[in-house]
């Protein structure tokens, strides 16, 4: 004679399968995150609006950026992560302990 108390009901297995499928679907559909939006090598970025909104940081000047907008819904902005932006100004003195 079999021990029926050890069996899992079919309804429970079906629910588990449905939830596992939903969890896998959500994991696959999740959009990957971008590591860094701005390229710190260029002083000017073009912010292109749309779905999705993104930044193109490949311009040496505002004029160069504006010349490449070509009718897109975009604006040229200063790159906050440009290499020289993080350097301290000359009037700042190093802290002494």
C-alpha positions in Angstrom: 0.0 0.0 0.0 1.3 3.5 -0.9 1.7 6.4 1.5 -0.6 9.1 0.1 0.5 11.7 2.7 3.9 12.2 0.9 2.4 13.2 -2.5 2.1 16.8 -3.5 -1.4 17.7 -4.9 -1.5 18.4 -8.6 -3.1 21.8 -8.0 -0.1 22.9 -6.0 2.3 21.7 -8.7 0.3 23.6 -11.4 0.4 26.8 -9.3 4.1 26.4 -8.8 4.6 26.0 -12.5 2.6 29.1 -13.3 4.5 31.2 -10.7 7.8 29.9 -12.0 6.9 30.8 -15.5 5.8 34.3 -14.4 9.1 34.8 -12.5 11.2 33.7 -15.5 9.2 36.0 -17.8 9.7 39.0 -15.5 13.4 38.3 -15.2 13.8 38.1 -19.0 11.7 41.2 -19.7 13.7 43.4 -17.3 15.8 46.0 -19.1 19.5 45.9 -18.5 21.0 48.9 -16.6 23.6 50.9 -18.3 26.9 51.3 -16.4 27.6 54.9 -17.3 25.6 57.3 -19.4 28.3 59.9 -20.0 31.7 59.3 -21.7 34.2 61.4 -19.7 36.4 61.9 -22.7 34.3 64.6 -24.4 33.2 68.0 -22.9 29.8 68.1 -24.7 26.9 65.6 -24.9 23.8 65.5 -27.0 20.7 64.5 -25.0 18.3 62.8 -27.4 14.8 62.7 -26.1 12.5 59.8 -26.9 11.8 56.3 -25.8 14.4 55.7 -24.5 16.1 59.1 -23.8 19.9 58.7 -24.2 23.1 60.7 -24.3 25.7 60.9 -27.0 28.9 62.2 -25.5 31.2 62.5 -28.5 31.5 66.2 -29.2 34.4 68.6 -28.7 32.2 71.7 -28.8 28.7 73.0 -28.5 28.8 74.0 -32.2 29.8 70.6 -33.3 27.0 69.1 -31.2 24.4 71.5 -32.6 25.6 70.7 -36.2 24.8 67.0 -35.6 21.3 67.4 -34.2 19.8 67.0 -37.7 16.1 67.6 -36.8 16.1 65.2 -33.8 14.4 66.1 -30.6 17.7 66.8 -28.8 19.7 69.4 -26.9 23.4 69.9 -26.3 24.6 69.9 -22.7 27.9 70.2 -20.9 29.2 66.8 -19.8 29.3 66.8 -16.0 31.8 63.9 -16.1 34.3 65.4 -18.5 37.9 64.6 -17.4 38.8 68.2 -16.6 35.6 68.9 -14.7 36.8 66.9 -11.7 40.2 68.7 -11.4 40.3 71.2 -8.4 40.6 74.8 -9.3 43.8 76.7 -8.7 42.4 78.7 -5.8 41.7 75.6 -3.7 44.4 74.5 -1.3 45.0 70.9 -0.2 43.8 70.0 3.3 46.6 69.6 5.9 46.2 67.5 9.0 
